[in-house]
Amino acid sequence: MTLYYVTDVWFGSKVDAHAGVDGKRGGVAMRQARFDRSGSMIRWTETQGEGPAVVFVHGLGAVSAVYHAHIAARPELAGRRLLFVDLPGHGISDRPADFAYTLEDHADALAAALDGAGVRDAVIAGHSMGGAVAIVLAYRRPDLVARLVIAEGNLDRFPAPTAGSSGIASYEEEEFVRGGGYARVLDHVGPLWAATMRLADPLALHRTAVNLVRGSEPVMREMFEGVEGVERVYLQGELSGPLAGVDGLEAAGVEVVTVPGAGHNVMFDCPEVFAGMVAGGRPR
């Protein structure tokens, strides 16, 4: 039997710290669930609502609430239960040094959060690296996922050398963590990405980037095309250029949407389309 240790801190109402979610309380919760044998915690904030839960999963060196809080205020998602999960090593979650930070590890930690929250058949909205994690989650735990909305998620191994993950993975671990590589990357990525990347643990960030470049087994694209019983949408920003392998994705039943005027951060560049697709609609 697997034990999921979950605690809640609720803002806006007084509840027992170990109470389960009943869907009827007001306010906003910060919650946590254990994801490894050492007792490390994955944490998320959530708002209560009705209907299938929507789970936001951030990209490399990011934080879910920072990238998606404005989406929660959109009318398309009014009244829905929303979870903003920070993956291990990122944001408010723990960052164990003995954790491998593979895509499978991140997906299993995300599954622990959803199990602890009592979530099933959720809409998982994953951005960039978080999209790859969401795909692996759906492949390994399809009971948790009803709909995948992947915003420029990694589908293939060995992304372009210009990708952030490739730049981080080009360093050896020791050089990145203790030899100045982390500081150089923070300077290179610019102030907006650096604002959340500096909240990530350098060791976790490097291992996550290395494993993202290596990809999953089977590779993410194969998982995405082959997962059954899950609605799948892929959002590609028009400014990012054409998506490779569109014909194969569409033949496998994936809805591929090119978002006009958007770059890699689709949720910032075109929030109405992003929110609409998360809510199950169609781009306007």
TIDREN-688180 format. One record per residue: x, y, z of N, C-alpha, C in turn. Coordinates in steps of 0.05 Angstrom, whole numbers, padded with zeros to 5 digits, always signed. Each point is the difference from the previous one (the first is absolute). Layout:
N
XYZXYZXYZ ...
//
This chain:
284
+00017-00024+00000-00017+00024+00000+00018+00025+00000 -00007+00019-00017+00015+00025-00001-00013+00021+00018 +00015+00013+00017-00011+00021+00017+00008+00027-00011 -00020+00017-00005+00005+00027-00009-00004+00019+00024 +00021+00012+00009-00002+00018+00023-00005+00028-00012 -00023+00011+00007-00008+00026-00011-00007+00019+00022 +00010+00024-00002-00007+00021+00019-00010+00024-00015 -00017+00016+00013-00012+00023-00012+00005+00025+00017 +00005+00022-00013-00001+00026+00013-00020+00017-00016 -00022+00007+00012-00022+00014-00014+00000+00029+00007 -00004+00017-00021-00002+00028+00004-00029+00008-00006 -00013+00013+00019-00027+00008-00004-00020-00016+00016 +00009-00021+00013-00017-00016+00017+00017-00015+00020 -00012-00008+00022+00014-00015+00021-00007-00030-00003 +00020-00017-00005-00005-00028-00002+00023-00015+00013 -00005-00025+00007+00021-00017+00011+00022-00004-00020 +00025+00001+00009+00023-00001-00018+00002-00026-00015 -00013-00021+00010+00001-00026-00013-00026-00008-00013 -00018+00019-00004-00026-00006-00011+00002-00006-00030 -00017-00018-00009+00000-00005-00029-00016+00020-00015 +00001+00000-00026-00014+00019-00017-00029-00011-00004 -00019+00017+00007-00028-00009-00004-00014+00016-00022 +00014+00020-00012-00011+00015-00022-00020+00021+00008 -00003+00004+00026-00021+00018+00009+00011+00025+00014 +00025+00000+00006+00012+00021+00016+00009+00023-00018 -00001+00024+00011+00009+00023-00015+00030+00004+00004 +00011+00022-00012+00027+00007+00004+00019-00014-00019 +00026+00004+00006+00022-00011-00016+00017-00017+00018 +00009-00023-00010+00016-00018+00017+00028-00002-00012 +00020-00002+00018+00026-00010-00007+00002-00028+00012 +00006-00020-00017-00001-00028+00009+00026-00014-00007 +00004-00023+00011+00025-00015-00005-00005-00029+00002 +00016-00016-00014-00002-00029+00001+00029-00011-00002 +00005-00022+00013+00026-00012+00000+00005-00014-00027 +00024+00003-00011+00005-00012-00026+00024-00019-00001 +00015-00002+00022+00022-00019+00001+00001-00013+00028 +00018-00019+00003+00002-00015+00025+00013+00017+00022 +00012+00022-00007+00013+00017+00020-00020+00020+00012 -00024+00000-00011-00021+00018+00010+00000+00027-00013 +00013+00003-00023+00000+00025-00014-00028+00006-00010 -00007+00026-00001-00027+00008-00006-00002+00015-00027 -00020-00007-00016-00008+00016-00023-00023+00017+00009 +00000+00026-00007-00019+00019+00010-00015+00013-00023 -00024+00009+00006-00016+00014-00019-00020+00018+00014 -00010+00020-00014-00022+00016+00009-00024-00008-00016 -00024+00003+00012-00024-00007-00015-00023+00017+00009 -00018+00004-00019-00026+00013+00006-00022-00020-00004 -00020+00002+00017-00022-00019-00001-00020+00006-00022 -00013-00020-00011-00019+00004-00020-00013-00027-00008 -00015+00001-00021-00015-00023-00009+00011-00010-00027 -00010-00023-00008+00008-00012-00026+00028-00012+00002 +00009-00011-00023+00027-00012+00000+00021+00020+00008 +00019-00009+00017+00021+00018+00009+00018+00007-00024 +00011+00024+00001+00020+00009-00019+00027+00002+00014 +00020-00013-00010+00027+00000+00013+00020+00013-00019 +00013+00021+00010+00020+00015-00015+00028-00010+00007 +00016-00006-00020+00027-00010+00005+00020+00017-00016 +00018+00012+00014+00019+00020-00010+00023-00012-00016 +00015+00017-00013+00023-00008-00015+00025+00001+00017 +00023-00005-00013+00026-00002+00013+00007+00027+00013 +00007-00001+00026+00007+00025+00014-00023+00019+00004 -00024-00009+00000-00023+00017+00003-00016-00007+00025 -00023+00014+00003-00018-00004+00023-00028+00001-00011 -00016-00019+00008-00027-00003-00013-00018+00024+00005 -00001+00010+00024-00018+00023+00006+00009+00025-00015 +00025+00004-00003+00010+00024-00014-00009-00001-00029 +00002-00023-00012-00006-00002-00029-00030-00004-00006 -00016-00006+00021-00028-00008-00006-00021+00014+00017 +00008+00016+00020-00020+00012+00017-00019+00018-00016 +00010+00014-00020-00018+00017-00016-00020-00016-00016 +00007-00025-00006-00018-00017-00015-00023-00008+00018 +00005-00004+00026-00021-00008+00019-00022+00021+00001 +00007+00025-00005-00020+00022+00001-00017+00003-00025 +00007-00016-00020-00015+00002-00025-00029-00011+00003 -00019+00011-00014-00028-00010+00003-00004-00028-00009 +00018-00009-00019-00003-00028-00010+00004-00020+00023 +00014+00007+00021+00006-00019+00022-00014+00007+00025 -00020+00018-00001-00014+00008+00024-00014-00024+00013 +00004-00002+00027-00013-00021+00015+00013-00027-00001 +00023-00002-00013+00014-00026-00002+00020-00003+00023 +00005-00025+00007+00021-00006+00019+00027+00001-00015 +00019+00016+00011+00025+00005-00014+00023-00006+00019 +00020-00015-00010+00024-00006+00015+00025+00010-00015 +00017+00014+00015+00025+00011-00011+00023-00015+00013 +00011-00020-00013+00019-00018+00012+00029+00009-00007 +00017+00001+00020+00029+00004-00005+00014-00027+00002 +00014-00007-00021+00014-00025-00002+00024-00001+00019 +00009-00024+00007+00023-00001+00019+00024+00017-00010 +00012+00013+00020+00022+00017-00006-00007+00028-00010 -00025+00006-00003-00010+00025-00010-00019+00013+00020 -00001+00027-00001-00019+00015+00015-00001-00007+00029 -00024-00008+00010-00004-00005+00028+00003-00030+00007 +00007-00017-00019+00003-00028+00006+00028-00006+00010 +00003-00023+00013+00026-00008+00011+00019-00008-00022 +00026-00001+00006+00021-00004-00020+00021-00019+00011 -00007-00025+00003+00019-00020+00011+00024-00004-00018 +00023-00002+00013+00025-00003-00015+00004-00028-00011 -00014-00020+00011+00003-00027-00009-00021-00008-00020 -00014+00018-00012-00022-00005-00019+00012+00003-00028 -00008-00017-00019+00011+00000-00026-00011+00021-00018 -00025+00009+00004-00013+00021-00016-00003-00008-00029 -00007-00026-00005-00007-00008-00027-00028+00009-00006 -00008-00001-00025-00028+00006-00007-00019-00019+00014 +00008-00025+00002-00017-00020+00014-00002+00007+00030 +00022+00009+00012+00000+00008+00028-00020+00023+00005 +00002+00020-00018-00018+00023+00003-00029-00008-00004 -00005-00018-00019-00027-00009-00005-00011-00016+00024 +00017-00016+00012-00009-00015+00024-00005+00019+00023 +00016+00021+00003-00005+00019+00021-00026+00015-00005 -00005+00007-00025-00025+00013-00007-00024-00019+00006 +00004-00025-00006-00021-00020+00006-00006-00001+00030 +00022+00002+00017-00004-00001+00029-00016+00024+00009 +00004+00024-00013-00015+00023+00007-00030-00004-00007 -00005-00010-00024-00027-00004-00009-00014-00022+00017 +00014-00021+00006-00012-00020+00017-00006+00011+00028 +00018+00016+00011-00005+00012+00025-00023+00020+00000 -00004+00013-00022-00021+00020-00003-00027-00013-00008 +00001-00026-00004-00025-00014-00008-00009+00007-00028 +00019+00005-00018-00007+00009-00027+00000-00025-00019 -00020-00002-00016-00002-00019-00022-00011+00013-00025 +00007-00010-00023-00011+00010-00025+00003+00030-00003 +00024+00009+00005+00005+00029+00000+00008+00010-00028 -00002+00026-00003+00012+00014-00022+00028+00008+00009 +00020-00009-00014+00028+00006+00006+00010+00019-00021 +00007+00025+00008+00011+00020-00018+00030+00002+00006 +00016-00010-00018+00029+00000+00004+00014+00018-00020 +00019+00016+00010+00015+00018-00017+00029-00008-00002 +00010-00002-00024+00028-00005-00005+00009-00026+00013 +00019+00000+00019+00008-00024+00014-00024-00012+00015 -00017+00017+00011-00024-00010+00013-00018-00015-00018 +00000+00007-00026-00015-00015-00019+00011-00029-00003 +00026-00002-00001+00012-00027-00001-00007-00016+00025 +00001+00012+00023-00007-00014+00025-00030-00008-00001 -00017+00017-00010-00028-00006-00002-00005-00024-00019 +00014-00001-00021-00002-00023-00019+00008-00026+00014 +00023+00001+00014+00009-00024+00014-00020-00008+00021 -00012+00019+00014-00020-00006+00020-00024-00014-00013 -00010+00010-00022-00023-00012-00013+00006-00028-00010 +00025-00005-00008+00008-00026-00010+00002-00020+00023 +00010+00009+00023+00004-00017+00023-00025-00003+00018 -00016+00022+00001-00024+00000+00018-00024+00012-00016 -00010-00014-00020-00022+00011-00015-00025+00004+00016 -00003-00013+00024-00023+00005+00016-00001+00028+00011 +00022+00014+00001+00001+00027+00010-00007+00021-00020 +00000-00007-00026-00001+00020-00021-00023-00005-00019 -00016+00020-00005-00021-00001-00020+00007+00016-00025 +00015+00021+00004+00007+00018-00022+00028+00012+00005 +00016-00001-00021+00027+00012+00000+00000+00024-00018 +00008+00023+00011+00005+00024-00016+00029+00006+00003 +00015-00005-00021+00029+00003+00000+00008+00025-00015 +00011+00019+00014+00009+00026-00012+00030-00001-00006 +00007-00005-00025+00028-00002-00009+00016-00018+00018 -00011-00023+00006+00014-00020+00016+00021-00015-00016 +00021-00009+00014+00021-00015-00013-00011-00028-00008 +00003-00006-00025-00010-00026-00011+00023-00018-00007 +00024+00011-00005+00022-00015-00011+00025+00004+00017 +00018-00019-00002+00026+00002+00013+00017+00021-00014 +00020+00010+00014+00020+00018-00010-00011+00024-00015 -00013+00018+00016-00010+00025-00012+00022+00017-00012 -00007+00021-00014+00020+00017-00013+00019+00011+00021 +00025+00005-00009+00020+00011+00019-00008+00027+00012 -00018+00014-00013-00010+00026+00010-00020-00003+00022 -00011-00024+00004-00020-00005+00021+00013+00004+00028 -00016+00009+00019+00010+00004+00027+00011-00025+00012 -00014-00022-00004+00009-00026+00012+00027-00008-00012 +00004+00005-00026+00025-00008-00012+00023+00017+00011 -00005+00025+00005+00021+00017+00011+00008-00008+00028 -00020-00007+00017+00006-00009+00027+00014-00027+00000 -00010-00018-00018+00011-00027-00001+00028-00001-00012 +00009+00022-00013+00027+00000-00011+00021+00002+00021 -00008+00008+00024+00019+00001+00023+00002-00028+00014 +00023-00006+00010+00002-00022+00019-00014+00008+00026 -00010-00019+00015-00016+00006+00024+00016+00017+00019 +00025-00007+00006+00016+00015+00019+00005+00028-00009 +00006+00004-00026+00004+00026-00010-00025+00018+00001 -00023-00012-00005-00024+00015+00001-00007+00008+00028 +00002-00019+00019-00010+00004+00027+00020+00017+00016 +00026-00005-00003+00019+00013+00017+00022+00016-00015 +00000-00002-00026+00021+00012-00016-00009+00025-00015 -00023+00011+00007-00009+00025-00012-00019-00003-00024 -00005-00025-00008-00018-00004-00022-00028+00010+00005 -00010-00005+00023-00027+00009+00008-00003+00031-00003 +00020+00014+00011-00001+00029-00002+00002+00010-00029 +00016-00013-00016+00003+00008-00028-00027-00004-00015 -00013-00023+00006-00026-00005-00013-00020+00021+00008 -00001+00007+00026-00019+00020+00010+00004+00026-00015 +00025+00008-00004+00006+00024-00015-00008-00001-00029 +00002-00024-00011-00005-00004-00029-00030+00000-00006 -00016-00012+00017-00029-00004-00007-00016+00025+00002 +00010+00021+00012-00016+00025+00003-00015+00001+00026 -00010+00024+00007-00011+00004+00027-00026-00015+00005 -00017-00004-00020-00026-00012+00005+00003-00030+00007 +00014-00015-00017+00004-00028+00006+00017-00003+00025 +00020+00017+00003+00018-00002+00023-00015+00004+00026 -00022+00016-00001-00016+00005+00025-00011-00025+00012 -00007-00020-00016-00009-00025+00011+00022-00021+00000 +00019+00001-00019+00021-00019+00000+00017+00002+00025 +00004+00024+00011+00016+00003+00024-00013-00013+00025 -00026-00007-00002-00014-00014+00021+00004-00030-00002 +00011-00010-00022+00005-00029-00004+00027-00007+00012 +00002-00024+00011+00025-00010+00010+00019-00005-00023 +00025+00010+00001+00018-00004-00023+00005-00029-00007 +00003-00018+00020+00004-00028-00006-00024-00012-00013 -00024+00006+00011-00025-00010-00012-00004+00011-00028 +00006+00025-00004-00003+00012-00027+00018-00013-00020 +00025-00005+00007+00019-00013-00019-00009-00028-00006 -00006-00016+00021-00008-00028-00006-00026-00001-00016 -00018+00018+00006-00025+00000-00016+00006+00007-00029 +00017+00020-00005+00007+00007-00028+00014-00023-00014 +00019-00013+00013+00014-00022-00012-00020-00022-00008 -00018-00007+00018-00019-00021-00005-00021+00008-00021 -00007+00026-00001-00018+00009-00021+00013-00003-00028 +00026+00007-00002+00014-00004-00025+00002-00029-00008 +00004-00017+00020+00001-00029-00006-00027-00012-00007 -00021+00012+00011-00027-00009-00006-00008-00024+00017 -00024-00009-00004-00012-00023+00014+00003-00025-00017 -00008-00022+00012+00001-00026-00014-00027-00014+00004 -00016-00003-00022+00004+00010-00027+00000+00031+00000 +00008+00011-00023+00003+00029-00002-00027+00013+00002 -00001+00025+00008-00025+00014+00006-00019+00000-00023 +00010+00004-00024-00018+00001-00024-00015-00027-00003 +00015-00022+00004-00013-00026-00002-00021-00004+00021 +00006+00009+00024-00020-00002+00021-00025+00017-00007 +00005+00024-00009-00022+00019-00006-00018-00011-00022 +00012-00012-00020-00016-00011-00022-00014-00025+00008 +00011-00015+00019-00010-00026+00006-00019-00002+00024 -00001+00021+00017-00016-00002+00024-00030-00002-00008 -00014-00018+00013-00028-00005-00007-00019+00011+00021 -00024+00009-00010-00021+00009+00018+00004+00028+00011 +00018+00015-00012+00006+00027+00010-00002+00020-00024 -00015+00021+00004-00001+00021-00020+00027+00014-00001 +00010+00006-00023+00027+00012-00002+00000+00024-00019 +00011+00022+00010+00002+00025-00015+00029+00009+00002 +00011+00009-00022+00027+00011+00000-00002+00029-00011 +00010+00019+00017-00001+00028-00008+00028+00008-00009 +00003+00011-00024+00025+00009-00011-00002+00030-00006 +00018+00016+00012+00000+00028-00006+00008+00005-00028 -00015+00018-00014+00007+00006-00027+00028+00011-00003 +00009+00016+00019+00027+00012-00002+00022-00020+00005 -00006-00023+00010+00020-00021+00005+00006-00016-00025 -00015+00005-00022+00004-00015-00024-00017-00026-00001 +00001-00014-00022-00016-00024-00003+00009-00022+00018 -00019-00016+00009+00005-00023+00017+00008-00024-00017 +00021-00013+00007+00008-00024-00014-00019-00023+00005 -00005-00017-00020-00015-00024+00003-00030+00004+00005 -00011+00022-00011-00029+00005+00004-00017-00022-00011 +00007-00010-00024-00017-00021-00013-00003-00024+00018 +00022-00009+00013-00001-00023+00017-00017+00005+00025 +00002+00024+00011-00016+00006+00023-00029+00000-00007 -00007+00013-00022-00029+00001-00007-00010-00027-00008 +00016-00016-00012-00009-00028-00007-00005-00016+00025 +00013+00007+00022-00004-00014+00025-00023+00012+00017 -00013+00020-00011-00023+00012+00013+00006+00024+00017 +00024+00011-00002+00007+00024+00015-00010+00025-00016 -00013+00018+00014-00008+00025-00012+00023+00020+00002 +00011+00008-00022+00023+00019-00001-00011+00027-00007 +00005+00020+00018-00010+00027-00004+00024+00019-00001 +00002+00015-00022+00020+00021-00002-00013+00026+00010 +00013+00012+00020-00012+00023+00014+00011+00025-00013 -00016+00016-00014+00010+00024-00013+00012+00020+00019 +00023+00011-00008+00013+00021+00016+00013-00009+00026 +00001-00026+00005+00012-00010+00025+00027-00012-00005 +00017+00003+00020+00026-00014+00000-00001-00023+00019 +00023-00006+00013+00001-00024+00017-00018+00002+00024 -00004+00024+00011-00017+00003+00023-00028+00007-00008 -00014-00021-00010-00026+00004-00012-00020+00012+00020 +00003-00008+00026-00019+00010+00020+00002+00030+00005 +00024+00011-00005+00004+00029+00002-00008+00015-00025 +00008-00012-00023-00004+00014-00025-00029-00001-00010 -00014-00021+00006-00028-00002-00010-00017-00015+00022 -00004+00013+00022-00014-00013+00023-00028-00010-00007 -00014+00014-00018-00027-00008-00006-00001-00026-00014 +00019-00005-00018+00001-00026-00014+00008-00022+00019 +00021+00006+00016+00010-00020+00019-00023-00008+00019 -00013+00020+00012-00022-00006+00019-00022-00016-00013 -00007+00008-00025-00022-00013-00014+00006-00029-00005 +00025-00006-00008+00007-00028-00006+00002-00016+00026 +00009+00012+00022+00000-00014+00025-00028-00007+00009 -00018+00019-00005-00028-00004+00008-00015-00019-00018 +00013-00008-00022-00013-00019-00018-00013+00011-00024 +00006+00026-00005-00012+00013-00024+00017-00001-00024 -00004+00019-00018+00015+00002-00024+00010+00028-00003 +00024+00004-00013+00011+00027-00003-00019+00018-00015 -00001+00025+00008-00017+00020-00013+00016+00016-00020 
//
